[in-house]
Amino acid sequence: MRLLLGAISFALMALNMLFWVPLLLAVALIRFILPITPVRRAIAPVLSAIVEAWVGCNSAGMALMHRTRWDVSGFDQLDRDSWYMVVANHQSWVDIVVLQRLLNRRIPILKFFLKRELIWVPLMGLAWWALEFPFMWRFSEAYLKKHPDMRGRDQEATRRACAKFSETPTSVMNFLEGTRFTPEKKERQGSPFRYLLKPKSGGIAMALSSMGDKFRAILDVTIVYPDGIPTLWSFLQGKVSRITVRARLVPIPVEILASDYSRDPEARAAFQAWVNRLWQDKDREIEGLLDRT
């Protein structure tokens, strides 16, 4: 029965994608042919409406197929006409389903920074390209030592993306841990947190440096799976009985916005300390939410 439910859920998601992605690409093609600011601004709300309908259909399908109990708070004071920097802990591909369901039509559509290899994902890669998601190289330090000419590629991609994001209200999504949490990764990192990996500050610092005057605040989202971290397949099979989510708006300190992260070592240290405090609060929050279950 679970396998059948998973297959039907997957089929619904696939059919939904096959319906909306061609429409998305057709509209994005206009912007590609006429890459001028007035056209970009006119096209942006149309693309957003398509994505919101796509996400809405996915969420409705999952609600119909599954009986997951949601314990959610902190999403009431949001504004879909503002810019947001969204951060969240990252444990599973289900996190993206959760974020899209809860934030859809409450804030502008989420824009993710993606690994460049993901552009080759069938259909979805084209959808991400059409939505101008920035694709990052993410070279290792060892590679950069051998190819110093490639240093700065991701920073430049971030600057270009943020320039586009400044044109219309946008939600920039950043998983600060950079990868999904596992106990093995936590041990390998020597992470000081119980439920989180170490946060990385470079990406969020670059976005705030480029767009800090646009963001109302950091939208900090904490996702907890009380019965254990699920895979996407187990979620599609309806095995996730409970999901707990908390959101809060965190003011961005003025001194953080005014600092020069890229050139000033003291500014980098202060920024990382601020991010670490966010993560300490999140770690305690996760512990408290799990203790309640």
C-alpha positions as CSV (number, residue, x, y, z in Angstrom):
1,M,0.0,0.0,0.0
2,R,2.8,2.4,0.9
3,L,4.6,1.7,-2.4
4,L,1.4,2.4,-4.3
5,L,0.9,5.7,-2.4
6,G,4.5,6.7,-3.1
7,A,4.1,5.9,-6.8
8,I,0.9,7.9,-7.1
9,S,2.4,10.9,-5.2
10,F,5.4,10.8,-7.4
11,A,3.3,10.6,-10.5
12,L,1.2,13.6,-9.4
13,M,4.4,15.7,-8.8
14,A,5.8,14.6,-12.2
15,L,2.5,15.5,-14.1
16,N,2.3,18.8,-12.3
17,M,5.9,19.6,-13.4
18,L,5.2,18.5,-17.0
19,F,2.2,20.9,-17.1
20,W,3.8,24.0,-15.5
21,V,7.5,23.9,-16.7
22,P,6.7,24.4,-20.5
23,L,4.5,27.3,-19.6
24,L,7.3,28.8,-17.5
25,L,9.8,28.3,-20.3
26,A,7.6,30.0,-22.8
27,V,7.2,33.1,-20.7
28,A,10.9,33.1,-19.8
29,L,11.8,33.0,-23.5
30,I,10.3,36.4,-24.0
31,R,12.7,37.8,-21.4
32,F,15.6,35.9,-23.1
33,I,14.8,37.5,-26.5
34,L,14.2,41.0,-25.0
35,P,16.7,41.2,-22.0
36,I,15.9,44.8,-21.0
37,T,14.8,46.0,-17.6
38,P,11.2,47.0,-18.4
39,V,10.6,43.6,-20.0
40,R,12.2,41.8,-17.0
41,R,10.0,43.7,-14.6
42,A,6.9,43.0,-16.6
43,I,7.7,39.3,-16.9
44,A,8.7,38.7,-13.2
45,P,5.1,38.7,-11.7
46,V,3.9,36.4,-14.5
47,L,6.8,33.9,-13.7
48,S,6.0,34.2,-10.0
49,A,2.3,33.5,-10.6
50,I,3.2,30.3,-12.5
51,V,5.5,29.1,-9.8
52,E,3.0,29.8,-7.1
53,A,0.3,27.9,-8.9
54,W,2.8,25.0,-9.5
55,V,3.7,24.9,-5.8
56,G,0.1,25.3,-4.8
57,C,-0.9,22.2,-6.9
58,N,1.9,20.2,-5.4
59,S,0.9,21.1,-1.9
60,A,-2.8,20.4,-2.5
61,G,-1.8,17.0,-4.0
62,M,0.3,16.1,-1.0
63,A,-2.4,17.2,1.4
64,L,-4.9,15.0,-0.4
65,M,-2.6,12.0,-0.4
66,H,-1.1,12.2,3.1
67,R,-2.3,12.7,6.7
68,T,0.8,14.5,8.0
69,R,0.1,16.6,11.2
70,W,1.6,20.1,10.9
71,D,2.7,22.1,14.0
72,V,3.5,25.5,12.6
73,S,3.9,29.1,13.9
74,G,5.6,32.4,13.1
75,F,4.4,32.8,9.5
76,D,1.6,35.3,10.1
77,Q,3.5,38.6,9.8
78,L,5.0,38.1,6.4
79,D,4.6,40.3,3.3
80,R,4.7,39.0,-0.3
81,D,5.8,42.5,-1.6
82,S,9.0,42.6,0.5
83,W,12.5,41.2,0.1
84,Y,13.6,38.4,2.4
85,M,16.8,36.5,3.2
86,V,15.5,33.1,4.3
87,V,17.8,30.7,6.3
88,A,16.9,27.3,7.6
89,N,18.5,24.1,8.9
90,H,18.8,21.4,6.2
91,Q,18.2,17.7,6.8
92,S,16.4,16.3,3.8
93,W,15.0,17.1,0.4
94,V,11.7,17.2,2.2
95,D,12.8,20.6,3.7
96,I,12.3,22.2,0.3
97,V,8.7,20.8,0.1
98,V,8.1,22.1,3.6
99,L,9.4,25.6,2.9
100,Q,7.5,25.9,-0.4
101,R,4.2,24.8,1.1
102,L,4.5,27.2,4.1
103,L,5.9,30.2,2.3
104,N,4.0,30.0,-0.9
105,R,2.1,33.2,-1.6
106,R,3.2,34.6,1.8
107,I,6.5,35.9,0.5
108,P,8.0,36.2,-3.0
109,I,9.0,32.9,-4.5
110,L,12.2,31.3,-3.1
111,K,15.4,31.7,-5.1
112,F,18.1,29.1,-4.3
113,F,21.8,29.1,-4.9
114,L,22.4,25.8,-6.7
115,K,25.4,23.6,-7.5
116,R,26.2,24.0,-11.2
117,E,25.7,20.3,-11.9
118,L,22.0,20.6,-11.1
119,I,21.4,22.5,-14.3
120,W,21.4,19.1,-16.0
121,V,18.5,17.7,-14.0
122,P,15.8,16.9,-16.6
123,L,13.2,19.7,-16.9
124,M,13.9,21.1,-13.4
125,G,17.3,22.4,-14.5
126,L,15.5,24.4,-17.3
127,A,12.9,25.6,-14.8
128,W,15.7,26.9,-12.4
129,W,17.4,28.5,-15.4
130,A,14.2,30.2,-16.4
131,L,13.7,31.5,-12.9
132,E,17.3,32.8,-12.9
133,F,18.5,30.7,-9.9
134,P,22.2,31.3,-9.6
135,F,24.3,28.3,-10.4
136,M,27.5,28.1,-8.3
137,W,30.8,26.4,-9.1
138,R,31.7,25.7,-5.5
139,F,35.4,24.8,-6.1
140,S,37.3,23.2,-3.4
141,E,40.3,25.0,-1.9
142,A,42.6,22.3,-3.4
143,Y,41.2,23.0,-6.9
144,L,41.6,26.7,-6.5
145,K,45.3,26.3,-5.5
146,K,45.9,24.6,-8.8
147,H,43.6,26.9,-10.8
148,P,43.8,30.4,-9.1
149,D,42.2,32.0,-12.2
150,M,38.9,30.4,-11.1
151,R,38.9,32.1,-7.7
152,G,36.1,34.6,-7.4
153,R,33.8,32.9,-9.9
154,D,31.1,32.2,-7.3
155,Q,31.4,35.7,-5.8
156,E,30.9,37.2,-9.2
157,A,27.9,34.9,-9.9
158,T,26.4,36.0,-6.5
159,R,26.9,39.7,-7.4
160,R,25.2,39.2,-10.8
161,A,22.3,37.3,-9.2
162,C,21.8,39.9,-6.5
163,A,21.7,42.7,-9.0
164,K,18.8,40.9,-10.7
165,F,17.1,40.1,-7.4
166,S,17.1,43.8,-6.5
167,E,14.8,44.6,-9.4
168,T,11.6,43.0,-7.9
169,P,10.7,41.6,-4.5
170,T,12.6,38.3,-4.0
171,S,13.2,35.7,-1.3
172,V,16.8,34.6,-1.3
173,M,17.1,31.1,0.2
174,N,20.3,30.0,1.9
175,F,20.9,26.7,3.7
176,L,23.8,28.0,5.8
177,E,25.2,24.5,6.5
178,G,25.8,24.0,2.8
179,T,24.7,20.4,2.9
180,R,22.2,18.1,4.5
181,F,22.8,17.2,8.2
182,T,23.8,13.7,9.1
183,P,25.5,12.4,12.3
184,E,28.5,11.3,10.2
185,K,29.0,14.8,8.7
186,K,28.6,16.4,12.2
187,E,31.3,14.1,13.6
188,R,33.6,14.7,10.6
189,Q,33.2,18.5,11.0
190,G,33.6,18.5,14.8
191,S,30.4,20.6,14.9
192,P,29.8,22.1,18.3
193,F,26.0,21.9,17.8
194,R,23.9,18.9,18.7
195,Y,21.4,19.0,15.8
196,L,23.2,21.2,13.2
197,L,26.4,21.4,11.1
198,K,28.6,24.4,11.2
199,P,27.1,27.4,9.4
200,K,28.9,29.1,6.6
201,S,28.8,32.9,6.4
202,G,30.3,33.7,2.9
203,G,27.1,33.3,0.8
204,I,24.8,35.2,3.1
205,A,27.5,37.9,3.7
206,M,27.8,38.5,-0.1
207,A,24.0,38.7,-0.5
208,L,23.6,41.1,2.4
209,S,26.5,43.2,1.1
210,S,24.8,43.4,-2.4
211,M,21.2,43.8,-1.2
212,G,21.3,44.7,2.4
213,D,19.1,47.8,1.9
214,K,16.4,45.6,0.4
215,F,15.9,43.0,3.1
216,R,13.4,43.6,5.9
217,A,15.1,41.1,8.1
218,I,16.4,37.5,8.2
219,L,13.5,35.0,8.1
220,D,14.9,32.2,10.2
221,V,13.1,28.9,9.8
222,T,13.6,25.8,12.0
223,I,12.3,22.5,10.7
224,V,11.9,19.5,12.9
225,Y,10.8,15.9,12.1
226,P,9.8,14.5,15.5
227,D,9.7,10.9,14.3
228,G,13.1,11.0,12.5
229,I,14.6,12.7,9.4
230,P,12.7,11.4,6.3
231,T,13.8,10.8,2.8
232,L,11.8,12.3,0.0
233,W,10.6,8.8,-1.0
234,S,9.4,8.0,2.6
235,F,7.6,11.4,2.6
236,L,5.9,10.5,-0.7
237,Q,4.8,7.1,0.8
238,G,3.1,9.0,3.6
239,K,5.4,7.8,6.3
240,V,6.0,11.3,7.8
241,S,3.3,11.6,10.4
242,R,4.4,14.9,12.0
243,I,6.3,18.0,10.9
244,T,7.1,20.9,13.3
245,V,8.2,24.3,11.9
246,R,8.9,27.6,13.6
247,A,9.7,30.9,11.9
248,R,11.0,34.2,13.3
249,L,12.1,37.5,11.8
250,V,15.6,38.4,13.0
251,P,16.7,42.0,12.6
252,I,20.0,42.5,10.7
253,P,22.5,44.5,12.8
254,V,23.4,47.8,11.2
255,E,27.1,47.2,11.9
256,I,26.8,43.9,9.9
257,L,25.4,45.7,6.9
258,A,28.0,48.4,7.1
259,S,31.0,46.1,7.4
260,D,33.3,45.0,4.6
261,Y,33.2,41.2,4.8
262,S,35.4,40.5,1.8
263,R,38.4,42.7,2.9
264,D,38.2,43.2,6.6
265,P,39.2,40.1,8.7
266,E,37.7,41.6,11.8
267,A,34.4,42.1,10.0
268,R,34.5,38.5,8.8
269,A,35.0,37.3,12.4
270,A,32.2,39.5,13.7
271,F,29.8,38.3,10.9
272,Q,30.7,34.6,11.6
273,A,30.1,35.1,15.3
274,W,26.7,36.6,14.6
275,V,25.8,33.6,12.4
276,N,27.0,31.2,15.1
277,R,24.7,32.9,17.6
278,L,21.8,32.4,15.2
279,W,22.7,28.7,15.1
280,Q,23.1,28.4,18.9
281,D,19.6,29.7,19.2
282,K,18.4,27.3,16.6
283,D,20.1,24.3,18.2
284,R,18.4,25.1,21.5
285,E,15.1,25.6,19.8
286,I,15.3,22.2,18.1
287,E,16.2,20.5,21.4
288,G,13.1,22.2,23.0
289,L,10.8,21.1,20.2
290,L,12.0,17.5,20.3
291,D,11.7,17.4,24.1
292,R,8.0,18.3,23.8
293,T,7.2,15.3,21.6
